[in-house]
Amino acid sequence: MRPNKFILVLALAFVCNARADLFDRVNDALLFRDAKLQLQVQLSGLVDLETYYLDQPPPGLIFTGNQWLFNPRLSIFLDAQWTRHIYLFVQARVDRGFDPSDEGAEARADEYFLRYTPLDNSRINFQIGKFATVVGNWVPRHLSWENPFINAPLLYENLTGIWDEEAPEDVDDLLYWAHVPNEYGYNNGYIDKYYRLPMIWGPSYATGLAVTGTIDRFDYAAEIKNASLSSRPEYWDATERGFEHPTFSGRAGFRPNEMWNFGVSASGGPYLSAEAAESLPLNRSIGDYRELLLGQDIAFAWHHWQFWAEFYEARFQVPRIGNADIFAYYLEAKYKITPQLFAAVRWNQELFGDVRDGTERVQWGNDTSRVDLAVGYRFTNYLQTKVQYSFTHQDPHEEGQHVAGLQITLKF
C-alpha cells in the first residue's frame, strides 16, 4: 500500500468516526428478537483495513514479494440463540487469503458450528462443526477487535522445516527445508514457505466435535478434529480431509479469583497430508507420524494492566529421523493509558532441539526471537486503529527483520 492510499484509509476512518450514530442504527437493524419463540438472531461484522511495510523476504505467514502490502478483510458473523439450549454461529470472510497476501479476493466460511447446552447452566456443552481450537488462551481473543496487536504471537505463524506434503529422505533434507546452514550450504529461498508448517496455524479452524464446560472455578474443553494444530487452512474443511486420522486436543483451566486464569493444554494428531503417503518408509502410514503438543497458559488483569503468557513444548515425529522438538513461548502485556488509548508489548521466542545425524546431533531449526510493540486507539464503540512495529532476530538472518503495520477496524 503506497503512502497516498494510506492517507485515504485514514480519511475514511475519520469520516466513519464522525458518523458513529449511523453504526448504532445499523446494529439495531441487524438484530432480530422474538420473545414468544425465545429466538434471537444477530448479524455483525468487522471491516479490517491493514497495511504493512516489511523487509524481504517476508517473515512468517505473510505472502508477498513487495515491500508494501495492503490487506483488506471483511468478516461477517451470525449469532443465533434459540432458548437457552441451542446456539448457532457462522463466520464468513472476504479477503486476499486466510493470511496476509497479495493474492486476489476470495470468499469462504471460516467457522460454522452448532452448540447444544442440555442444562440451564454452562456445566456442559456439546459442539459440532468447524471452529477454533480449544487450546491455549490466545485463540479466544484472536479477532482484530480484541487482539492488542495486528498479528499473532510468533509460535502461531513462524514457519519450521516440517513439510506436510512430503517426508524427508534424511537429516540433510530437514535442515535444508528449515533453512539451517550445513556443509552443503543452506536454502534461503522464498518459494518453499508455501510447504512449511508452524507449530500452530493461527486459530486452527479445523472441523470436529467438542465438549466444553465450566464448573465453579474450573473450565474444561476437549475436541476431536480432522486436522492437526499445524495443518494449513485448506485442510480444515471436512470435505478436504476426513477423520481417518483425527487429532485430539484439550484444555483444563482454573480461575482462583477475578485476576488470575491458569490453563494446561495438550494435543496429538498426524500432521502429514495424503500427498506425503508415497514418500513414507515401507509399510508406514501418515497416522504413524504425529505432532504432540503440551502447553501452559496464564492470564492476569489488575487495574489498567492485562498480562498473558503461553508456553508450548511440541514434538514432530519425523519419518526416518525421529523426534524433532520445539519450545516456544511469548509474554504479552497491555496497559490502558486512557479509556480509549492503550499500548502493548510482546516478547516471543521459538527454540529448536537437536536431531541425530549419524553419530552427531544437530539443531534442526534456527532459533528465533521477536519483539512486538503496538499502540491502539478506540475512537468509538465501532472504530479503532492500531499501529505496530516488530523486530525479528534469527540466526542466521534470512527473513525480513523489520515489519511495520497499520490496522483500522470498523465494527458493526
C-alpha positions in Angstrom: 0.0 0.0 0.0 1.5 3.3 -1.1 1.5 6.4 1.1 -1.3 8.1 -0.9 -3.6 5.1 -0.2 -2.5 5.2 3.4 -3.8 8.8 3.6 -7.2 7.7 2.0 -7.6 5.0 4.6 -7.0 7.4 7.4 -9.5 9.8 5.9 -12.1 7.0 5.7 -11.6 6.2 9.3 -12.2 9.8 10.5 -15.3 10.0 8.4 -16.7 6.8 10.0 -15.8 8.2 13.4 -17.8 11.3 12.7 -20.9 9.2 11.9 -20.8 6.9 14.9 -24.5 7.3 15.3 -25.0 5.5 12.0 -23.4 2.4 13.4 -25.8 2.4 16.3 -28.7 2.3 13.9 -27.1 -0.4 11.8 -26.5 -2.5 14.8 -30.2 -2.2 15.9 -31.4 -3.0 12.4 -29.3 -6.2 12.3 -30.8 -7.6 15.5 -34.0 -9.8 15.3 -35.6 -10.9 18.6 -38.9 -12.9 19.1 -39.7 -13.3 22.8 -42.5 -15.7 22.1 -40.2 -18.1 20.2 -37.3 -17.4 22.5 -35.3 -16.7 19.5 -32.6 -14.0 18.9 -30.5 -13.6 15.7 -27.7 -11.0 15.5 -25.7 -10.1 12.4 -22.5 -8.3 13.0 -19.1 -7.9 11.4 -15.6 -6.4 11.1 -14.0 -4.4 8.3 -10.2 -4.5 8.7 -8.0 -2.3 6.6 -4.4 -3.4 7.1 -1.2 -2.1 5.5 2.3 -3.4 6.0 5.8 -2.1 5.3 8.2 -5.0 5.5 11.7 -6.2 4.7 12.1 -9.0 2.1 11.7 -11.9 2.2 8.5 -11.5 4.4 8.6 -13.3 7.7 6.1 -15.9 8.9 2.7 -16.3 7.3 2.9 -13.1 5.2 2.9 -14.0 1.5 4.1 -11.2 -0.8 7.2 -10.2 -2.8 6.6 -6.5 -2.3 7.7 -4.1 0.5 4.2 -2.6 0.7 1.2 -4.8 1.3 -2.5 -3.7 1.5 -4.6 -6.5 3.1 -8.3 -5.6 3.5 -10.7 -8.0 5.1 -14.5 -8.3 5.7 -15.8 -10.6 8.4 -19.5 -11.3 8.8 -20.8 -13.0 12.0 -24.1 -14.7 12.5 -25.1 -15.4 16.1 -28.4 -17.2 16.7 -29.7 -18.3 20.1 -32.9 -20.4 20.5 -33.9 -20.8 24.1 -31.0 -21.4 26.5 -30.0 -24.6 24.8 -29.3 -24.1 21.1 -26.7 -21.7 19.7 -25.6 -21.4 16.1 -22.5 -19.4 14.9 -21.2 -18.7 11.4 -18.2 -16.6 10.4 -17.8 -15.8 6.7 -14.8 -13.8 5.3 -13.9 -12.0 2.1 -10.2 -11.2 1.9 -7.0 -11.9 0.0 -6.4 -15.3 1.7 -6.6 -16.5 5.3 -3.1 -15.0 5.9 -1.9 -11.6 4.6 -1.0 -11.9 0.9 -1.1 -10.1 -2.4 -3.4 -12.7 -4.0 -6.9 -11.9 -5.4 -10.0 -11.7 -3.4 -11.8 -14.8 -2.2 -14.8 -15.6 -0.1 -15.2 -18.6 2.3 -16.8 -19.7 5.6 -14.1 -19.9 8.3 -16.4 -21.1 11.1 -19.8 -22.7 11.4 -20.9 -24.7 14.4 -23.9 -25.7 16.4 -23.8 -25.8 20.2 -26.2 -27.7 22.5 -26.4 -26.9 26.2 -28.6 -29.5 27.8 -28.8 -27.9 31.2 -29.8 -24.4 32.3 -26.2 -23.6 33.2 -22.8 -23.8 31.4 -21.5 -27.0 33.1 -21.6 -29.0 29.9 -21.9 -28.0 26.2 -21.7 -30.1 23.0 -20.5 -28.6 19.8 -20.2 -29.8 16.2 -18.9 -28.0 13.1 -15.8 -26.0 12.1 -14.4 -23.9 14.9 -11.3 -22.5 16.6 -9.2 -24.8 18.7 -9.8 -25.0 22.5 -6.0 -25.0 23.1 -4.4 -22.0 24.9 -5.6 -18.5 25.8 -4.7 -16.5 22.7 -7.4 -18.0 20.4 -10.4 -16.6 22.4 -9.0 -13.1 21.7 -7.5 -13.5 18.3 -10.0 -11.4 16.3 -8.9 -7.9 15.5 -11.2 -6.1 17.9 -9.9 -8.0 20.9 -6.3 -8.6 19.9 -4.0 -5.7 21.1 -1.7 -6.5 18.1 -2.2 -6.8 14.4 -0.6 -10.2 14.1 -0.5 -13.4 16.1 2.3 -14.5 18.6 5.4 -16.0 16.9 4.5 -19.6 17.6 1.2 -19.3 15.7 2.9 -18.1 12.5 6.7 -18.9 12.5 7.4 -21.5 9.8 9.5 -24.5 10.6 11.3 -27.1 8.4 8.3 -29.5 8.7 6.5 -30.2 5.4 3.1 -31.8 5.3 3.2 -32.9 1.6 6.5 -34.8 1.6 8.6 -36.7 4.1 12.4 -36.0 4.2 14.8 -38.7 3.0 17.4 -37.8 5.6 18.5 -35.1 8.0 20.1 -33.0 5.3 16.6 -32.7 3.7 15.1 -31.5 7.0 17.9 -29.0 7.6 17.5 -27.7 4.0 13.8 -27.3 4.4 14.3 -25.5 7.8 16.9 -23.2 6.1 19.6 -24.4 8.6 23.2 -23.9 7.3 25.2 -27.1 6.9 28.2 -28.4 5.0 26.2 -28.2 1.7 25.1 -24.6 2.3 21.5 -23.7 3.1 18.3 -22.8 1.4 17.4 -19.1 1.7 14.6 -19.1 -0.8 11.1 -17.7 -0.6 9.1 -20.1 -2.7 9.3 -23.1 -0.3 7.4 -21.2 2.5 4.2 -22.5 1.0 5.2 -26.0 2.1 6.4 -25.3 5.6 4.3 -25.5 8.8 4.2 -23.6 12.1 3.7 -25.2 15.5 0.0 -24.0 15.4 -1.5 -22.4 12.4 -3.4 -19.4 13.8 -6.7 -20.2 15.5 -6.8 -23.6 13.7 -10.4 -23.7 12.4 -10.5 -27.4 11.8 -13.7 -29.5 11.7 -14.9 -31.7 14.5 -16.7 -32.2 17.8 -16.1 -30.6 21.2 -17.3 -30.9 24.8 -16.8 -27.8 27.0 -18.0 -26.5 30.3 -17.5 -24.5 33.5 -17.8 -25.9 37.0 -17.3 -23.3 39.7 -13.8 -22.0 39.1 -12.8 -24.8 36.7 -13.0 -24.8 32.9 -12.6 -27.8 30.7 -12.7 -28.4 26.9 -11.9 -31.4 24.7 -12.1 -31.7 21.0 -11.6 -34.2 18.2 -10.7 -32.6 14.9 -10.0 -33.7 11.3 -6.6 -32.0 11.2 -3.6 -31.2 13.5 -2.9 -27.8 15.0 -0.2 -27.2 12.5 -2.3 -28.0 9.5 -2.8 -25.4 6.8 -6.3 -23.7 6.3 -7.1 -25.5 3.1 -7.3 -28.8 5.0 -9.7 -27.5 7.8 -12.9 -28.4 5.9 -14.3 -31.9 6.3 -14.6 -32.1 2.6 -10.9 -31.7 2.2 -9.7 -34.0 4.9 -11.8 -36.7 6.7 -11.5 -38.3 10.1 -9.4 -41.3 9.2 -6.5 -39.8 11.2 -8.1 -37.5 13.8 -6.4 -35.0 16.2 -7.4 -34.9 19.9 -6.9 -31.7 21.9 -8.0 -30.4 25.2 -7.6 -27.7 27.9 -8.2 -27.6 31.6 -8.4 -24.2 33.3 -8.5 -22.8 36.8 -9.6 -19.3 37.9 -8.7 -18.8 41.6 -10.1 -15.3 41.5 -11.1 -12.5 39.1 -7.5 -11.5 38.5 -5.9 -14.9 37.5 -6.6 -17.6 35.0 -4.4 -20.7 34.6 -4.6 -23.4 31.9 -2.9 -26.5 30.7 -3.4 -27.8 27.1 -2.5 -30.9 25.2 -2.9 -32.1 21.6 -1.9 -35.0 19.4 -2.6 -35.9 15.8 -1.0 -36.7 12.4 0.4 -33.6 10.6 1.2 -35.2 7.2 -1.3 -34.9 4.3 -2.4 -37.7 2.0 0.1 -36.4 -0.6 3.0 -37.5 1.7 2.0 -41.2 1.7 4.2 -42.1 -1.3 7.3 -40.6 0.4 7.0 -42.6 3.6 9.1 -45.6 4.6 7.7 -49.0 3.5 4.7 -50.3 5.5 4.2 -46.9 7.2 1.2 -44.6 7.0 0.6 -40.9 7.8 -1.1 -42.0 11.1 2.3 -43.2 12.4 3.8 -39.7 12.5 2.1 -37.2 14.8 2.5 -33.7 16.2 2.4 -33.9 20.0 2.0 -30.7 22.0 1.8 -29.7 25.6 1.0 -26.1 26.6 0.6 -23.9 29.7 -1.1 -20.5 29.7 -1.5 -17.7 32.2 -3.7 -14.6 32.2 -3.7 -11.8 34.7 -5.6 -8.5 35.0 -5.1 -5.7 37.5 -6.5 -2.1 37.2 -5.1 -0.8 33.8 -2.9 -3.8 33.2 -3.5 -7.0 31.4 -1.0 -9.8 31.0 -1.0 -13.0 29.0 1.6 -15.8 28.5 1.7 -19.1 26.8 4.5 -21.8 26.8 4.4 -24.7 24.4 6.5 -27.9 24.0 5.9 -29.6 20.7 7.3 -32.7 19.1 7.0 -33.7 15.4 7.6 -37.4 14.8 9.6 -37.2 11.5 9.9 -40.2 9.2 13.5 -41.7 9.0 14.7 -39.1 11.5 12.9 -39.4 14.8 11.6 -36.7 17.2 12.1 -33.1 16.3 11.3 -30.9 19.3 10.5 -27.2 19.7 10.0 -25.0 22.7 8.2 -21.7 22.1 6.6 -19.0 24.3 5.5 -15.4 24.5 5.0 -12.8 27.2 2.4 -10.1 26.4 1.4 -7.0 28.4 -1.3 -4.4 27.7 -1.7 -1.1 29.5 -4.8 1.1 29.2 -3.4 4.7 29.2 -6.8 6.2 29.0 -10.3 4.7 28.4 -9.6 4.9 24.6 -5.8 4.7 24.3 -3.7 1.6 25.0 -0.1 0.3 24.5 1.1 -3.3 24.3 4.4 -5.1 24.2 5.1 -8.8 23.4 8.3 -10.8 23.6 8.3 -14.1 21.6 10.9 -16.9 21.3 11.0 -20.2 19.4 13.9 -22.6 20.3 14.7 -25.8 18.4 16.0 -29.1 19.7 18.5 -31.5 18.2 18.1 -34.5 15.9 20.5 -37.3 15.3 22.7 -37.1 12.2 24.8 -40.3 12.1 27.0 -40.1 15.2 26.3 -36.4 15.9 23.3 -34.4 17.0 22.4 -31.2 15.1 19.9 -28.4 15.8 17.1 -28.8 13.2 15.9 -25.2 13.1 17.0 -21.6 13.5 16.2 -20.1 16.9 14.0 -17.1 16.5 13.2 -14.1 18.8 10.8 -11.3 18.1 9.6 -8.2 19.9 6.2 -6.6 19.0 5.2 -3.1 20.0 1.8 -1.7 19.4 -0.3 1.4 20.2 -4.1 1.4 19.7 -6.9 4.0 20.0 -10.6 3.2 20.2 -12.4 6.2 18.8 -15.9 4.8 19.4 -17.6 1.5 20.2 -17.3 0.8 16.4 -14.0 2.2 15.3 -10.4 1.6 16.4 -6.9 1.8 15.0 -3.6 0.1 15.8 0.0 0.9 14.8 2.6 -1.9 15.3 6.3 -2.4 14.8 8.0 -5.8 15.0 11.7 -6.7 15.0 12.7 -10.3 14.4 16.1 -11.8 15.1 17.0 -15.2 13.6 20.4 -16.8 13.5 21.3 -17.0 10.6 19.4 -13.9 9.5 17.5 -14.8 6.3 14.0 -13.3 6.6 13.0 -9.7 6.9 13.7 -8.3 10.3 11.5 -5.2 10.3 7.7 -5.1 9.9 5.6 -2.0 10.4 1.8 -2.2 10.2 -1.3 -0.1 10.5 -4.8 -1.6 11.1 -8.1 0.2 11.1 -11.1 -1.8 12.2 -14.8 -0.9 11.8 -17.2 -2.9 13.9 -20.9 -3.2 13.1 
